[in-house]
């Protein structure tokens, strides 16, 4: 399974592509951070982020795209930019019929480190180890995008099986 993880942000948007399956080795395919200058026009910034995400979807042909679920913060301006960037990733994937999933930061931290309250340094350390990288991915947005992809490879396949079982059960189909 190939997963494109998106750590949404208006100034820095992390994108990471990981190949793998539960119980199998993980491989980093690509990692990047899309950057837009805070002083630029909002529409141009959003277009630049969309173009970068769309190019990654086109180039790497992921089986799924996973985006960090926007959560409430005290800084409305930050959460608004994050939500806008999230929407761009959803559109880029949906336009091509690619499955989209959302994971909360605590779900990702728990999947990667075993603790939903892990800090960014712990997540980055585990991402580096799990992907057997020679150096830590920086900035944190890059590591977070890879962590999202890893989380989905490990948790998303189980969630997909549960969803499929629920659909079969609702239809009265037994396996």
MOWOZI-V628287 format. One line per field, one symbol per residue. psi: psi as a letter, one per 20 degrees, with the letter a starting at -180 (. if undefined). Layout:
psi->???
This chain:
psi->pppoponqqhgpopppppqaqpjrqqpphqqropqpphirpgghgggggggggggggggimqhqppqpppqprhnhgghghghghghgggggghhjkpqpqpqqhhgggghgiipijqrhggggghggghilqhqppqahhghhggggggghgghhhghggggghhggghijpq.
